[in-house]
């Protein structure tokens, strides 16, 4: 074990750290070191990146409703 802390470097140059969240919360991702060439304003040193993977996932709410399921006449 690494004391519950590991780090990784993003493609943008930032280095992020993974810290085990508190009870009832998933792992917290924080920017450990801001990359000098990082264009993302969301990446700020020591700023947690919550729901990182959630934000990367495309929204499914843009799909039109399937009205065929409501044809019960
Ligand atoms: Zn970055």
PDB file of the backbone (N, CA, C, O) and the ligand in Angstrom, with CONECT records:
HET     ZN  A 101       1
ATOM      1  N   UNK A   1       0.835  -1.205   0.000  1.00  0.00           N
ATOM      2  CA  UNK A   1       0.000   0.000   0.000  1.00  0.00           C
ATOM      3  C   UNK A   1       0.871   1.256   0.000  1.00  0.00           C
ATOM      4  O   UNK A   1       2.000   1.253   0.491  1.00  0.00           O
ATOM      5  N   UNK A   2       0.327   2.301  -0.551  1.00  0.00           N
ATOM      6  CA  UNK A   2       1.056   3.559  -0.598  1.00  0.00           C
ATOM      7  C   UNK A   2       0.399   4.567   0.335  1.00  0.00           C
ATOM      8  O   UNK A   2       0.252   5.741  -0.007  1.00  0.00           O
ATOM      9  N   UNK A   3       0.012   4.107   1.495  1.00  0.00           N
ATOM     10  CA  UNK A   3      -0.615   4.972   2.490  1.00  0.00           C
ATOM     11  C   UNK A   3      -1.865   5.664   1.942  1.00  0.00           C
ATOM     12  O   UNK A   3      -2.219   6.763   2.369  1.00  0.00           O
ATOM     13  N   UNK A   4      -2.511   5.014   1.011  1.00  0.00           N
ATOM     14  CA  UNK A   4      -3.744   5.549   0.455  1.00  0.00           C
ATOM     15  C   UNK A   4      -3.529   6.730  -0.444  1.00  0.00           C
ATOM     16  O   UNK A   4      -4.464   7.483  -0.719  1.00  0.00           O
ATOM     17  N   UNK A   5      -2.315   6.907  -0.908  1.00  0.00           N
ATOM     18  CA  UNK A   5      -2.051   8.058  -1.762  1.00  0.00           C
ATOM     19  C   UNK A   5      -1.168   7.646  -2.928  1.00  0.00           C
ATOM     20  O   UNK A   5      -0.081   7.099  -2.745  1.00  0.00           O
ATOM     21  N   UNK A   6      -1.655   7.918  -4.119  1.00  0.00           N
ATOM     22  CA  UNK A   6      -0.852   7.696  -5.308  1.00  0.00           C
ATOM     23  C   UNK A   6      -0.992   8.907  -6.201  1.00  0.00           C
ATOM     24  O   UNK A   6      -1.860   9.750  -5.977  1.00  0.00           O
ATOM     25  N   UNK A   7      -0.159   9.000  -7.193  1.00  0.00           N
ATOM     26  CA  UNK A   7      -0.231  10.150  -8.085  1.00  0.00           C
ATOM     27  C   UNK A   7      -0.069   9.691  -9.521  1.00  0.00           C
ATOM     28  O   UNK A   7       0.438   8.602  -9.791  1.00  0.00           O
ATOM     29  N   UNK A   8      -0.507  10.541 -10.435  1.00  0.00           N
ATOM     30  CA  UNK A   8      -0.387  10.238 -11.858  1.00  0.00           C
ATOM     31  C   UNK A   8      -0.248  11.546 -12.612  1.00  0.00           C
ATOM     32  O   UNK A   8      -0.645  12.604 -12.124  1.00  0.00           O
ATOM     33  N   UNK A   9       0.309  11.465 -13.787  1.00  0.00           N
ATOM     34  CA  UNK A   9       0.477  12.676 -14.584  1.00  0.00           C
ATOM     35  C   UNK A   9      -0.501  12.661 -15.743  1.00  0.00           C
ATOM     36  O   UNK A   9      -0.603  11.675 -16.473  1.00  0.00           O
ATOM     37  N   UNK A  10      -1.204  13.741 -15.903  1.00  0.00           N
ATOM     38  CA  UNK A  10      -2.171  13.835 -16.976  1.00  0.00           C
ATOM     39  C   UNK A  10      -1.485  14.208 -18.280  1.00  0.00           C
ATOM     40  O   UNK A  10      -0.333  14.641 -18.292  1.00  0.00           O
ATOM     41  N   UNK A  11      -2.208  14.035 -19.366  1.00  0.00           N
ATOM     42  CA  UNK A  11      -1.656  14.353 -20.680  1.00  0.00           C
ATOM     43  C   UNK A  11      -1.375  15.846 -20.817  1.00  0.00           C
ATOM     44  O   UNK A  11      -0.513  16.243 -21.601  1.00  0.00           O
ATOM     45  N   UNK A  12      -2.089  16.672 -20.065  1.00  0.00           N
ATOM     46  CA  UNK A  12      -1.912  18.119 -20.159  1.00  0.00           C
ATOM     47  C   UNK A  12      -0.674  18.577 -19.405  1.00  0.00           C
ATOM     48  O   UNK A  12      -0.256  19.727 -19.535  1.00  0.00           O
ATOM     49  N   UNK A  13      -0.089  17.691 -18.624  1.00  0.00           N
ATOM     50  CA  UNK A  13       1.124  18.038 -17.902  1.00  0.00           C
ATOM     51  C   UNK A  13       0.930  18.168 -16.408  1.00  0.00           C
ATOM     52  O   UNK A  13       1.901  18.215 -15.652  1.00  0.00           O
ATOM     53  N   UNK A  14      -0.306  18.226 -15.984  1.00  0.00           N
ATOM     54  CA  UNK A  14      -0.584  18.316 -14.554  1.00  0.00           C
ATOM     55  C   UNK A  14      -0.295  16.979 -13.875  1.00  0.00           C
ATOM     56  O   UNK A  14      -0.416  15.912 -14.476  1.00  0.00           O
ATOM     57  N   UNK A  15       0.083  17.073 -12.626  1.00  0.00           N
ATOM     58  CA  UNK A  15       0.225  15.864 -11.837  1.00  0.00           C
ATOM     59  C   UNK A  15      -0.899  15.841 -10.815  1.00  0.00           C
ATOM     60  O   UNK A  15      -1.103  16.805 -10.076  1.00  0.00           O
ATOM     61  N   UNK A  16      -1.610  14.756 -10.782  1.00  0.00           N
ATOM     62  CA  UNK A  16      -2.739  14.651  -9.871  1.00  0.00           C
ATOM     63  C   UNK A  16      -2.468  13.592  -8.827  1.00  0.00           C
ATOM     64  O   UNK A  16      -1.686  12.663  -9.030  1.00  0.00           O
ATOM     65  N   UNK A  17      -3.128  13.759  -7.725  1.00  0.00           N
ATOM     66  CA  UNK A  17      -2.993  12.779  -6.651  1.00  0.00           C
ATOM     67  C   UNK A  17      -4.347  12.222  -6.294  1.00  0.00           C
ATOM     68  O   UNK A  17      -5.363  12.914  -6.359  1.00  0.00           O
ATOM     69  N   UNK A  18      -4.344  10.963  -5.917  1.00  0.00           N
ATOM     70  CA  UNK A  18      -5.577  10.316  -5.515  1.00  0.00           C
ATOM     71  C   UNK A  18      -5.551  10.119  -4.002  1.00  0.00           C
ATOM     72  O   UNK A  18      -4.638   9.509  -3.444  1.00  0.00           O
ATOM     73  N   UNK A  19      -6.556  10.642  -3.382  1.00  0.00           N
ATOM     74  CA  UNK A  19      -6.620  10.486  -1.930  1.00  0.00           C
ATOM     75  C   UNK A  19      -7.926   9.805  -1.560  1.00  0.00           C
ATOM     76  O   UNK A  19      -8.995  10.141  -2.070  1.00  0.00           O
ATOM     77  N   UNK A  20      -7.814   8.864  -0.682  1.00  0.00           N
ATOM     78  CA  UNK A  20      -9.015   8.147  -0.279  1.00  0.00           C
ATOM     79  C   UNK A  20      -9.992   9.097   0.382  1.00  0.00           C
ATOM     80  O   UNK A  20      -9.648   9.840   1.302  1.00  0.00           O
ATOM     81  N   UNK A  21     -11.218   9.054  -0.111  1.00  0.00           N
ATOM     82  CA  UNK A  21     -12.227   9.941   0.433  1.00  0.00           C
ATOM     83  C   UNK A  21     -12.664   9.508   1.808  1.00  0.00           C
ATOM     84  O   UNK A  21     -12.308   8.435   2.296  1.00  0.00           O
ATOM     85  N   UNK A  22     -13.437  10.364   2.413  1.00  0.00           N
ATOM     86  CA  UNK A  22     -13.957  10.032   3.729  1.00  0.00           C
ATOM     87  C   UNK A  22     -15.073   9.017   3.584  1.00  0.00           C
ATOM     88  O   UNK A  22     -15.451   8.646   2.472  1.00  0.00           O
ATOM     89  N   UNK A  23     -15.583   8.584   4.682  1.00  0.00           N
ATOM     90  CA  UNK A  23     -16.630   7.579   4.645  1.00  0.00           C
ATOM     91  C   UNK A  23     -17.848   8.094   3.881  1.00  0.00           C
ATOM     92  O   UNK A  23     -18.334   9.197   4.132  1.00  0.00           O
ATOM     93  N   UNK A  24     -18.327   7.282   2.954  1.00  0.00           N
ATOM     94  CA  UNK A  24     -19.479   7.674   2.165  1.00  0.00           C
ATOM     95  C   UNK A  24     -19.124   8.485   0.948  1.00  0.00           C
ATOM     96  O   UNK A  24     -20.008   8.889   0.192  1.00  0.00           O
ATOM     97  N   UNK A  25     -17.839   8.734   0.743  1.00  0.00           N
ATOM     98  CA  UNK A  25     -17.405   9.502  -0.413  1.00  0.00           C
ATOM     99  C   UNK A  25     -16.322   8.728  -1.139  1.00  0.00           C
ATOM    100  O   UNK A  25     -15.489   8.078  -0.508  1.00  0.00           O
ATOM    101  N   UNK A  26     -16.329   8.796  -2.453  1.00  0.00           N
ATOM    102  CA  UNK A  26     -15.308   8.073  -3.230  1.00  0.00           C
ATOM    103  C   UNK A  26     -13.948   8.757  -3.136  1.00  0.00           C
ATOM    104  O   UNK A  26     -13.758   9.711  -2.381  1.00  0.00           O
ATOM    105  N   UNK A  27     -13.040   8.258  -3.897  1.00  0.00           N
ATOM    106  CA  UNK A  27     -11.687   8.813  -3.911  1.00  0.00           C
ATOM    107  C   UNK A  27     -11.713  10.259  -4.389  1.00  0.00           C
ATOM    108  O   UNK A  27     -12.399  10.600  -5.352  1.00  0.00           O
ATOM    109  N   UNK A  28     -10.965  11.085  -3.709  1.00  0.00           N
ATOM    110  CA  UNK A  28     -10.864  12.484  -4.099  1.00  0.00           C
ATOM    111  C   UNK A  28      -9.621  12.689  -4.958  1.00  0.00           C
ATOM    112  O   UNK A  28      -8.534  12.218  -4.623  1.00  0.00           O
ATOM    113  N   UNK A  29      -9.795  13.389  -6.052  1.00  0.00           N
ATOM    114  CA  UNK A  29      -8.684  13.673  -6.948  1.00  0.00           C
ATOM    115  C   UNK A  29      -8.305  15.138  -6.795  1.00  0.00           C
ATOM    116  O   UNK A  29      -9.151  16.022  -6.931  1.00  0.00           O
ATOM    117  N   UNK A  30      -7.054  15.387  -6.518  1.00  0.00           N
ATOM    118  CA  UNK A  30      -6.593  16.760  -6.377  1.00  0.00           C
ATOM    119  C   UNK A  30      -5.434  17.006  -7.341  1.00  0.00           C
ATOM    120  O   UNK A  30      -4.692  16.089  -7.693  1.00  0.00           O
ATOM    121  N   UNK A  31      -5.298  18.251  -7.754  1.00  0.00           N
ATOM    122  CA  UNK A  31      -4.174  18.616  -8.624  1.00  0.00           C
ATOM    123  C   UNK A  31      -2.956  18.824  -7.740  1.00  0.00           C
ATOM    124  O   UNK A  31      -2.876  19.784  -6.973  1.00  0.00           O
ATOM    125  N   UNK A  32      -2.023  17.914  -7.865  1.00  0.00           N
ATOM    126  CA  UNK A  32      -0.841  17.970  -7.015  1.00  0.00           C
ATOM    127  C   UNK A  32       0.169  18.989  -7.543  1.00  0.00           C
ATOM    128  O   UNK A  32       0.865  19.654  -6.775  1.00  0.00           O
ATOM    129  N   UNK A  33       0.232  19.094  -8.850  1.00  0.00           N
ATOM    130  CA  UNK A  33       1.167  20.043  -9.451  1.00  0.00           C
ATOM    131  C   UNK A  33       0.616  20.510 -10.784  1.00  0.00           C
ATOM    132  O   UNK A  33       0.345  19.700 -11.671  1.00  0.00           O
ATOM    133  N   UNK A  34       0.453  21.815 -10.924  1.00  0.00           N
ATOM    134  CA  UNK A  34      -0.089  22.362 -12.158  1.00  0.00           C
ATOM    135  C   UNK A  34       0.937  22.279 -13.277  1.00  0.00           C
ATOM    136  O   UNK A  34       2.079  22.710 -13.122  1.00  0.00           O
ATOM    137  N   UNK A  35       0.513  21.716 -14.410  1.00  0.00           N
ATOM    138  CA  UNK A  35       1.416  21.626 -15.546  1.00  0.00           C
ATOM    139  C   UNK A  35       1.631  22.989 -16.166  1.00  0.00           C
ATOM    140  O   UNK A  35       0.676  23.748 -16.328  1.00  0.00           O
ATOM    141  N   UNK A  36       2.874  23.320 -16.518  1.00  0.00           N
ATOM    142  CA  UNK A  36       3.184  24.644 -17.090  1.00  0.00           C
ATOM    143  C   UNK A  36       2.489  24.872 -18.421  1.00  0.00           C
ATOM    144  O   UNK A  36       2.248  26.017 -18.804  1.00  0.00           O
ATOM    145  N   UNK A  37       2.167  23.803 -19.129  1.00  0.00           N
ATOM    146  CA  UNK A  37       1.540  23.964 -20.437  1.00  0.00           C
ATOM    147  C   UNK A  37       0.088  23.557 -20.428  1.00  0.00           C
ATOM    148  O   UNK A  37      -0.510  23.361 -21.486  1.00  0.00           O
ATOM    149  N   UNK A  38      -0.491  23.427 -19.243  1.00  0.00           N
ATOM    150  CA  UNK A  38      -1.874  22.980 -19.157  1.00  0.00           C
ATOM    151  C   UNK A  38      -2.833  24.107 -19.529  1.00  0.00           C
ATOM    152  O   UNK A  38      -2.792  25.174 -18.916  1.00  0.00           O
ATOM    153  N   UNK A  39      -3.684  23.892 -20.512  1.00  0.00           N
ATOM    154  CA  UNK A  39      -4.632  24.924 -20.954  1.00  0.00           C
ATOM    155  C   UNK A  39      -5.952  24.892 -20.201  1.00  0.00           C
ATOM    156  O   UNK A  39      -6.823  25.728 -20.440  1.00  0.00           O
ATOM    157  N   UNK A  40      -6.107  23.951 -19.309  1.00  0.00           N
ATOM    158  CA  UNK A  40      -7.390  23.786 -18.637  1.00  0.00           C
ATOM    159  C   UNK A  40      -7.465  24.631 -17.381  1.00  0.00           C
ATOM    160  O   UNK A  40      -6.684  24.448 -16.447  1.00  0.00           O
ATOM    161  N   UNK A  41      -8.407  25.552 -17.367  1.00  0.00           N
ATOM    162  CA  UNK A  41      -8.563  26.423 -16.200  1.00  0.00           C
ATOM    163  C   UNK A  41      -9.109  25.665 -15.003  1.00  0.00           C
ATOM    164  O   UNK A  41      -9.022  26.131 -13.867  1.00  0.00           O
ATOM    165  N   UNK A  42      -9.670  24.499 -15.267  1.00  0.00           N
ATOM    166  CA  UNK A  42     -10.203  23.693 -14.163  1.00  0.00           C
ATOM    167  C   UNK A  42      -9.090  23.086 -13.330  1.00  0.00           C
ATOM    168  O   UNK A  42      -9.297  22.690 -12.183  1.00  0.00           O
ATOM    169  N   UNK A  43      -7.917  23.019 -13.918  1.00  0.00           N
ATOM    170  CA  UNK A  43      -6.797  22.413 -13.209  1.00  0.00           C
ATOM    171  C   UNK A  43      -6.035  23.483 -12.443  1.00  0.00           C
ATOM    172  O   UNK A  43      -5.214  24.207 -13.007  1.00  0.00           O
ATOM    173  N   UNK A  44      -6.314  23.567 -11.174  1.00  0.00           N
ATOM    174  CA  UNK A  44      -5.633  24.512 -10.300  1.00  0.00           C
ATOM    175  C   UNK A  44      -4.963  23.725  -9.184  1.00  0.00           C
ATOM    176  O   UNK A  44      -5.546  22.800  -8.618  1.00  0.00           O
ATOM    177  N   UNK A  45      -3.740  24.105  -8.881  1.00  0.00           N
ATOM    178  CA  UNK A  45      -2.994  23.359  -7.868  1.00  0.00           C
ATOM    179  C   UNK A  45      -3.757  23.315  -6.551  1.00  0.00           C
ATOM    180  O   UNK A  45      -4.315  24.314  -6.097  1.00  0.00           O
ATOM    181  N   UNK A  46      -3.765  22.153  -5.965  1.00  0.00           N
ATOM    182  CA  UNK A  46      -4.415  21.907  -4.680  1.00  0.00           C
ATOM    183  C   UNK A  46      -5.935  21.984  -4.755  1.00  0.00           C
ATOM    184  O   UNK A  46      -6.620  21.905  -3.735  1.00  0.00           O
ATOM    185  N   UNK A  47      -6.449  22.136  -5.955  1.00  0.00           N
ATOM    186  CA  UNK A  47      -7.904  22.166  -6.099  1.00  0.00           C
ATOM    187  C   UNK A  47      -8.417  20.758  -6.391  1.00  0.00           C
ATOM    188  O   UNK A  47      -7.950  20.101  -7.321  1.00  0.00           O
ATOM    189  N   UNK A  48      -9.353  20.314  -5.615  1.00  0.00           N
ATOM    190  CA  UNK A  48      -9.905  18.978  -5.850  1.00  0.00           C
ATOM    191  C   UNK A  48     -10.675  18.918  -7.165  1.00  0.00           C
ATOM    192  O   UNK A  48     -11.342  19.876  -7.557  1.00  0.00           O
ATOM    193  N   UNK A  49     -10.571  17.800  -7.822  1.00  0.00           N
ATOM    194  CA  UNK A  49     -11.339  17.589  -9.046  1.00  0.00           C
ATOM    195  C   UNK A  49     -12.417  16.571  -8.734  1.00  0.00           C
ATOM    196  O   UNK A  49     -12.189  15.362  -8.780  1.00  0.00           O
ATOM    197  N   UNK A  50     -13.575  17.074  -8.420  1.00  0.00           N
ATOM    198  CA  UNK A  50     -14.669  16.176  -8.064  1.00  0.00           C
ATOM    199  C   UNK A  50     -15.367  15.679  -9.320  1.00  0.00           C
ATOM    200  O   UNK A  50     -15.458  16.385 -10.324  1.00  0.00           O
ATOM    201  N   UNK A  51     -15.853  14.457  -9.240  1.00  0.00           N
ATOM    202  CA  UNK A  51     -16.625  13.864 -10.337  1.00  0.00           C
ATOM    203  C   UNK A  51     -15.892  13.988 -11.656  1.00  0.00           C
ATOM    204  O   UNK A  51     -16.463  14.381 -12.673  1.00  0.00           O
ATOM    205  N   UNK A  52     -14.628  13.648 -11.615  1.00  0.00           N
ATOM    206  CA  UNK A  52     -13.823  13.785 -12.829  1.00  0.00           C
ATOM    207  C   UNK A  52     -14.364  12.900 -13.938  1.00  0.00           C
ATOM    208  O   UNK A  52     -14.603  13.359 -15.055  1.00  0.00           O
ATOM    209  N   UNK A  53     -14.552  11.645 -13.623  1.00  0.00           N
ATOM    210  CA  UNK A  53     -15.035  10.721 -14.651  1.00  0.00           C
ATOM    211  C   UNK A  53     -16.477  11.015 -15.018  1.00  0.00           C
ATOM    212  O   UNK A  53     -16.904  10.756 -16.143  1.00  0.00           O
ATOM    213  N   UNK A  54     -17.221  11.551 -14.074  1.00  0.00           N
ATOM    214  CA  UNK A  54     -18.616  11.889 -14.349  1.00  0.00           C
ATOM    215  C   UNK A  54     -18.689  12.978 -15.418  1.00  0.00           C
ATOM    216  O   UNK A  54     -19.562  12.948 -16.286  1.00  0.00           O
ATOM    217  N   UNK A  55     -17.784  13.921 -15.352  1.00  0.00           N
ATOM    218  CA  UNK A  55     -17.781  15.023 -16.306  1.00  0.00           C
ATOM    219  C   UNK A  55     -17.322  14.564 -17.681  1.00  0.00           C
ATOM    220  O   UNK A  55     -17.672  15.161 -18.699  1.00  0.00           O
ATOM    221  N   UNK A  56     -16.542  13.509 -17.697  1.00  0.00           N
ATOM    222  CA  UNK A  56     -16.032  13.020 -18.974  1.00  0.00           C
ATOM    223  C   UNK A  56     -17.088  12.206 -19.722  1.00  0.00           C
ATOM    224  O   UNK A  56     -16.983  11.972 -20.926  1.00  0.00           O
ATOM    225  N   UNK A  57     -18.094  11.787 -18.982  1.00  0.00           N
ATOM    226  CA  UNK A  57     -19.106  10.923 -19.587  1.00  0.00           C
ATOM    227  C   UNK A  57     -20.132  11.767 -20.337  1.00  0.00           C
ATOM    228  O   UNK A  57     -20.634  12.745 -19.782  1.00  0.00           O
ATOM    229  N   UNK A  58     -20.455  11.424 -21.566  1.00  0.00           N
ATOM    230  CA  UNK A  58     -21.453  12.181 -22.322  1.00  0.00           C
ATOM    231  C   UNK A  58     -22.825  12.082 -21.685  1.00  0.00           C
ATOM    232  O   UNK A  58     -23.200  11.046 -21.135  1.00  0.00           O
ATOM    233  N   UNK A  59     -23.558  13.163 -21.767  1.00  0.00           N
ATOM    234  CA  UNK A  59     -24.881  13.188 -21.161  1.00  0.00           C
ATOM    235  C   UNK A  59     -25.846  12.327 -21.942  1.00  0.00           C
ATOM    236  O   UNK A  59     -25.793  12.265 -23.170  1.00  0.00           O
ATOM    237  N   UNK A  60     -26.715  11.671 -21.227  1.00  0.00           N
ATOM    238  CA  UNK A  60     -27.717  10.837 -21.880  1.00  0.00           C
ATOM    239  C   UNK A  60     -29.068  11.526 -21.890  1.00  0.00           C
ATOM    240  O   UNK A  60     -30.054  10.969 -22.375  1.00  0.00           O
ATOM    241  N   UNK A  61     -29.114  12.735 -21.354  1.00  0.00           N
ATOM    242  CA  UNK A  61     -30.395  13.424 -21.247  1.00  0.00           C
ATOM    243  C   UNK A  61     -30.752  14.179 -22.518  1.00  0.00           C
ATOM    244  O   UNK A  61     -31.835  14.755 -22.625  1.00  0.00           O
ATOM    245  N   UNK A  62     -29.832  14.173 -23.486  1.00  0.00           N
ATOM    246  CA  UNK A  62     -30.110  14.869 -24.736  1.00  0.00           C
ATOM    247  C   UNK A  62     -30.909  13.993 -25.701  1.00  0.00           C
ATOM    248  O   UNK A  62     -31.384  14.465 -26.735  1.00  0.00           O
ATOM    249  N   UNK A  63     -31.049  12.726 -25.354  1.00  0.00           N
ATOM    250  CA  UNK A  63     -31.786  11.831 -26.224  1.00  0.00           C
ATOM    251  C   UNK A  63     -33.276  12.157 -26.153  1.00  0.00           C
ATOM    252  O   UNK A  63     -33.798  12.444 -25.076  1.00  0.00           O
ATOM    253  N   UNK A  64     -33.962  12.113 -27.299  1.00  0.00           N
ATOM    254  CA  UNK A  64     -35.408  12.372 -27.291  1.00  0.00           C
ATOM    255  C   UNK A  64     -36.135  11.243 -26.586  1.00  0.00           C
ATOM    256  O   UNK A  64     -35.694  10.095 -26.623  1.00  0.00           O
ATOM    257  N   UNK A  65     -37.234  11.564 -25.953  1.00  0.00           N
ATOM    258  CA  UNK A  65     -37.999  10.521 -25.247  1.00  0.00           C
ATOM    259  C   UNK A  65     -38.582   9.519 -26.225  1.00  0.00           C
ATOM    260  O   UNK A  65     -38.978   9.857 -27.341  1.00  0.00           O
ATOM    261  N   UNK A  66     -38.622   8.296 -25.778  1.00  0.00           N
ATOM    262  CA  UNK A  66     -39.178   7.241 -26.614  1.00  0.00           C
ATOM    263  C   UNK A  66     -40.688   7.182 -26.405  1.00  0.00           C
ATOM    264  O   UNK A  66     -41.177   6.534 -25.479  1.00  0.00           O
ATOM    265  N   UNK A  67     -41.409   7.866 -27.277  1.00  0.00           N
ATOM    266  CA  UNK A  67     -42.855   8.003 -27.083  1.00  0.00           C
ATOM    267  C   UNK A  67     -43.601   6.725 -27.412  1.00  0.00           C
ATOM    268  O   UNK A  67     -44.769   6.574 -27.052  1.00  0.00           O
ATOM    269  N   UNK A  68     -42.951   5.823 -28.077  1.00  0.00           N
ATOM    270  CA  UNK A  68     -43.634   4.597 -28.478  1.00  0.00           C
ATOM    271  C   UNK A  68     -44.067   3.772 -27.268  1.00  0.00           C
ATOM    272  O   UNK A  68     -45.005   2.979 -27.345  1.00  0.00           O
ATOM    273  N   UNK A  69     -43.380   3.968 -26.170  1.00  0.00           N
ATOM    274  CA  UNK A  69     -43.715   3.189 -24.986  1.00  0.00           C
ATOM    275  C   UNK A  69     -45.026   3.628 -24.350  1.00  0.00           C
ATOM    276  O   UNK A  69     -45.585   2.935 -23.500  1.00  0.00           O
ATOM    277  N   UNK A  70     -45.499   4.776 -24.770  1.00  0.00           N
ATOM    278  CA  UNK A  70     -46.707   5.311 -24.151  1.00  0.00           C
ATOM    279  C   UNK A  70     -47.960   5.086 -25.010  1.00  0.00           C
ATOM    280  O   UNK A  70     -49.042   5.566 -24.670  1.00  0.00           O
ATOM    281  N   UNK A  71     -47.809   4.356 -26.121  1.00  0.00           N
ATOM    282  CA  UNK A  71     -48.967   4.072 -26.952  1.00  0.00           C
ATOM    283  C   UNK A  71     -49.737   2.891 -26.381  1.00  0.00           C
ATOM    284  O   UNK A  71     -49.420   1.733 -26.654  1.00  0.00           O
ATOM    285  N   UNK A  72     -50.731   3.196 -25.602  1.00  0.00           N
ATOM    286  CA  UNK A  72     -51.508   2.129 -24.992  1.00  0.00           C
ATOM    287  C   UNK A  72     -52.980   2.241 -25.351  1.00  0.00           C
ATOM    288  O   UNK A  72     -53.828   1.699 -24.642  1.00  0.00           O
ATOM    289  N   UNK A  73     -53.298   2.929 -26.430  1.00  0.00           N
ATOM    290  CA  UNK A  73     -54.693   3.083 -26.832  1.00  0.00           C
ATOM    291  C   UNK A  73     -55.181   1.759 -27.451  1.00  0.00           C
ATOM    292  O   UNK A  73     -56.337   1.659 -27.863  1.00  0.00           O
TER     293      UNK A  73
HETATM  294 ZN    ZN A 101      -4.043  20.062 -16.478  1.00  0.00          ZN
END
